[in-house]
Amino acid sequence: MSAPRASSPPRAIESPAELRQRIAQARRDGKVIGLVPTMGALHEGHLSLVGAARRECGFVVATIFVNPMQFGPDEDFTRYPRTLDADLRLLAGRGADVVFAPATESMFRPGHATYVDVGGVANCWEGQYRPGHFRGVATIVLKLFNFVQPDRAYFGRKDYQQSLVVRRMVEDLDLPIHVEVCPTVREADGLALSSRNRYLSADERRRALAISKSLRLAKQLVERGTRDAATIITRMQGMLAAADLNIDYIALVEPESLDSVAVLDRPTVAAIAARVGKTRLIDNELIG
Ligand code: AMP
C-alpha cells in the first residue's frame, strides 16, 4: 500500500482572461455568481463570507489581492502577511469554485490613471486617518466587480465603514449587484479576527482585547440607561488608555450616515481605531 500523498493546493487563477472564461461558463449554466474579495491571510472571518456566498450562490469566486493602492506610504503593504498556499486550501475546503489571485501588474497596468472617489461616508474615520485608502478600495472593488460581474458580493461588518463605502458606490454607479454585509467573527474572548492580529506579541494580544471590551462596555452602559455619548466615550477612552493603546478615533454614530450621535436614543454604531504598538486595529458594534 502506498503512503498517502499530501495533496497539492488548489490552483489560483492569475489571468483575468481565464477568470472571465470560467465565469462566462458558470453564467451559461444559469448559476448565480457570488464574489468574496479579500487580501488573503485568510481566517474564519473571511471564510464566513465564503460560507454565506456558498449558501446563496451557485458559483463562488474568491479573490486574493493585496491592493497596493489602499495602503499609505507608511503603512504595512510590504510586510502584509501573504499565505497563498494555506489560503487556497482553506478556500477549497469551504467550497469556493474559483480563486482569482492576480499579479499587481495585471490589475494596475502602466499608465493607470482612473480612480473611484466616494464622498460622504468615506470622508471620516479611515478616510481621515488613511488618506487615499477608500479611493484604493473603491477602485479595486469596482475593477473586481467588472471582472466578475457578480450577482452578489460579500463583505464583513468588521470593516463597517468600508461596507458603507461599497454600498454607496454600488448605489451611485447603478451597479446591478446585491451587497451582503456579514457579521463580525470574533475569537472566544471577543477580539475581532483580523489578518493583522498575527503581528501582535502575546502582550499586545492581551492589550488589544481592550478594543472589543470597550465596545461591550458601551453596550452595557446603554443597556443600563446611560444615554449621553460623551460619557460613554470617556469611559471607553479610559479602558483603552488603561491598556496602553493609542486611539485614532472612538465614535458613536448614526449607522447609515456616520453622523455623530450626542444622545443614544436610537440604534447607534460604536467604532474604534487604535494602535497596539505598531499594529493598527479597527472594530465596531451596533449598540442601543
Ligand atoms: P481583508 O482581507 O481584510 O480585505 O478582508 C476581506 C473581507 O473580509 C472584508 O469584507 C472584511 O470586512 C471581511 N472580514 C475581515 N475580518 C472579518 C471578521 N473578523 N469577520 C467578518 N468579516 C471579516
Residues whose N, C-alpha, C, O or C-beta is under 5 A from the ligand:
A	BS01	AMP	P37 T38 M39 G40 G45 H46 Y154 F155 G156 R157 K158 D159 C182 P183 T184 V185 A192 L193 S194
